[in-house]
Amino acid sequence: MRQFFTIASNAFLELIRQPVFLLLPTGSALFILFLATPYYFAFGDEPKLVKNSALAVMLLSGLFGSVLSASASLARELNRGTALAVLSKPVGRAQFLLAKYAGVASALVLLVYVNLVATLLASRMAFDAYGSTDLFALGLFSLGIVLAYLLGGLGNFFLHRPFVSGAVLSLVIMLTLAFVVINFFDKHAAPQPFARGVDWNLIPAGILILFATWIFAGLALACATRLEMIPTLAVCSGIFLVGIMSDYLFGRAAGGGQWWASVLYTAFPNWQLFWLADAIASGKSAFHWGYVGKALAYAALYLGAVLSVAVVLFEDRELS
């Protein structure tokens, strides 16, 4: 187990040191807050529009980050020969691959967490045609991002620590502090009860998106055992498009007893199962946490199957 945790922690640290991993949560979090800034004149549906858009950005950035992380964690090491150096020690291929996935999954938790904090804040900032932009929240959240980058730079200059990983961890801390401080005040910087206006139902929706990114990372890791980053991205994009339409493509035929449709309906992940925005918009919140538990079971079973396939593909991969 010590070898497993060592490989997983090294994979995690290597991922958060990638510049794209810093830019992805920063850009997506800022874009989520931007969605809650302009006037939409959507006839009273502005908060719903902001929440749906924020969750969509959260999902797409998580899926994109999954492919990049899985490819960077495995395909790059296979090309550089570092994987062969690790496997020359008493480390099995299955252990190596599963540890890499654990590192990728841990890094994705940080990405989804930052976007979830921004989404919760966007739910508080959303306003209708009679409201106004929450400049106080926007300014303080942006200040948190600036301070995170500044702390990363100071740590690099004085302590000789990697800038990117320091900035990523500082980003998590500073945005959490900014979220807490913002929610003690209203948009006019006047004190208010904590988190008034925040839609906490977005938390189970964000957790479901995390499950989706974990499944996507497993698929990307399986592809990365044989393919480079661009082909992996292309294959995973195709799986995403087919999976998001699986109810239409295979669901009805599977319900009618067609065996081929049942096989394909099971093989492709149904991403609609991880999309809770419609339930939040309709006010159905009583079943959210029970549904999250069922989604976790589905994700665990699907991930077990995907990682088993990845291990089989990796076992006879030529590493020289």
Sequence and secondary structure as in RCSB ss.txt:
>XXXX:A:sequence
MRQFFTIASNAFLELIRQPVFLLLPTGSALFILFLATPYYFAFGDEPKLVKNSALAVMLLSGLFGSVLSASASLA
RELNRGTALAVLSKPVGRAQFLLAKYAGVASALVLLVYVNLVATLLASRMAFDAYGSTDLFALGLFSLGIVLAYL
LGGLGNFFLHRPFVSGAVLSLVIMLTLAFVVINFFDKHAAPQPFARGVDWNLIPAGILILFATWIFAGLALACAT
RLEMIPTLAVCSGIFLVGIMSDYLFGRAAGGGQWWASVLYTAFPNWQLFWLADAIASGKSAFHWGYVGKALAYAA
LYLGAVLSVAVVLFEDRELS
>XXXX:A:secstr
 HHHHHHHHHHHHHHHTSHHHHHHHHHHHHHHHHHTSS    TT HHHHHHHHHHHHHHHHHHHHHHHHHIIIII
HHHHHTHHHHHHTSS  HHHHHHHHHHHHHHHHHHHHHHHHHHHHHHHHH   TT    HHHHHHHHHHHHHHHH
HHHHHHHHS   HHHHHHHHHHHHHHHHHHHHTTB TTS B STTTT  TTHHHHHHHHHHHHHHHHHHHHHHHT
TS HHHHHHHHHHHHHHHHTHIIIIIHHHHTT HHHHHHHHHS  GGGG  HHHHHTT  TTHHHHHHHHHHHHH
HHHHHHHHHHHHHHHT    
